[in-house]
Amino acid sequence: MKKQHLLLLGTILLLGSCSKHPVRPDFEIRALDTLLSENNASCNIEYRFASIRNTEKSPALKTIQQANIGYFFQLEEFSGTFEEAAEHALNEIRTNYLPAPIAPAGAEYEISVESEASVIDSLLCYSVTRAGYTGGAHGMYGTECHTYSLYDGFELSLADLFPEETLQQLEQAIRDKIAVLYKASTDEELIQAGFFPEYIAPTENFLVTSEGITFYYNPYDIGCYALGAVEVTLSHEELAKLRTQQEAGQ
């Protein structure tokens, strides 16, 4: 069963009493740089993986580490080590990008993946940033985030962090922040700025920080590629205001 968390009044509080603190992760960066070549085409690979060194100290940390390896290398239902996952991913690149006639002779591709991790109270917050070019009109980039409970290793969603009433107010809070950041308060102005207004909503691609919570929208999520990535941060004070408004409306 998931431990329930609420993000309230600027503090992340664990509901229920816990007799002991969870084991804190000990992070290290695992790096792998390599150049793959075939058919006179090449792909430069750079990996920087935020690994948990002390997984043997906690079943939760072991679960989180395994999930992070899968996310980092984009491998579904993978069970194995960092080295095994890296080799699997490199083989997929050799197979899917470099052979003729997939890649034109002389093509030069790049793939860079970097992850970062932090601990906020009883949460482990993990982000993966990707950038690269593997053909097409332009390169691609993006950030994906995952939040786990250090007590049991479960990945948490917005519904685990916010009460339902506050969730209902998040969309308007995000729209209000975008309106300020991009000087676009109406749907027409949002469209002119490159947004797809109908897609603006709270996303599960969020990162909890000591300052609040940041929602990450990658290119094409809520706008055109030219708009770029959109980050919307709500501070603890802004989140507390949502809670106050919700309570006043009850």
JOTA-V592241 format. One record per backbone hydrogen bond with DSSP energy under -1.0 kcal/mol. NH is the residue of the N-H (numbers start at 1). CO is the residue of the C=O. If there is no record, write none. Layout:
BEGIN
nh-><NH | NH>
co-><CO | CO>
END
This chain:
BEGIN
nh-><5 | 6 | 7 | 8 | 11 | 13 | 15 | 28 | 30 | 32 | 34 | 36 | 38 | 41 | 42 | 43 | 44 | 45 | 46 | 47 | 48 | 49 | 51 | 51 | 53 | 57 | 58 | 62 | 63 | 64 | 65 | 66 | 67 | 68 | 69 | 70 | 71 | 72 | 73 | 75 | 85 | 86 | 87 | 88 | 89 | 90 | 91 | 92 | 93 | 94 | 95 | 96 | 97 | 98 | 103 | 106 | 107 | 109 | 110 | 111 | 112 | 113 | 114 | 115 | 116 | 118 | 120 | 123 | 124 | 125 | 126 | 127 | 128 | 129 | 130 | 131 | 132 | 133 | 140 | 142 | 144 | 146 | 148 | 149 | 150 | 153 | 156 | 160 | 162 | 167 | 168 | 169 | 173 | 174 | 175 | 176 | 177 | 178 | 179 | 180 | 181 | 182 | 190 | 191 | 192 | 193 | 194 | 195 | 196 | 199 | 200 | 206 | 207 | 209 | 213 | 214 | 215 | 216 | 217 | 220 | 221 | 224 | 228 | 230 | 232 | 234 | 236 | 239 | 240 | 241 | 242 | 243 | 244 | 245 | 246 | 247 | 248 | 249>
co-><160 | 13 | 161 | 11 | 8 | 6 | 4 | 51 | 49 | 47 | 45 | 43 | 41 | 38 | 107 | 36 | 109 | 34 | 111 | 32 | 113 | 30 | 28 | 49 | 26 | 54 | 55 | 58 | 59 | 60 | 61 | 62 | 63 | 64 | 65 | 66 | 67 | 68 | 69 | 70 | 81 | 82 | 83 | 84 | 85 | 86 | 87 | 88 | 89 | 90 | 91 | 92 | 93 | 93 | 99 | 40 | 104 | 42 | 133 | 44 | 131 | 46 | 129 | 48 | 127 | 125 | 123 | 120 | 148 | 118 | 146 | 116 | 144 | 114 | 142 | 112 | 140 | 110 | 132 | 130 | 128 | 126 | 124 | 154 | 122 | 149 | 147 | 157 | 158 | 163 | 164 | 166 | 169 | 170 | 171 | 172 | 173 | 174 | 175 | 176 | 177 | 178 | 186 | 187 | 188 | 189 | 191 | 190 | 222 | 196 | 197 | 204 | 214 | 212 | 234 | 207 | 232 | 205 | 230 | 223 | 218 | 194 | 225 | 217 | 215 | 213 | 211 | 235 | 236 | 237 | 238 | 239 | 240 | 241 | 242 | 243 | 244 | 245>
END
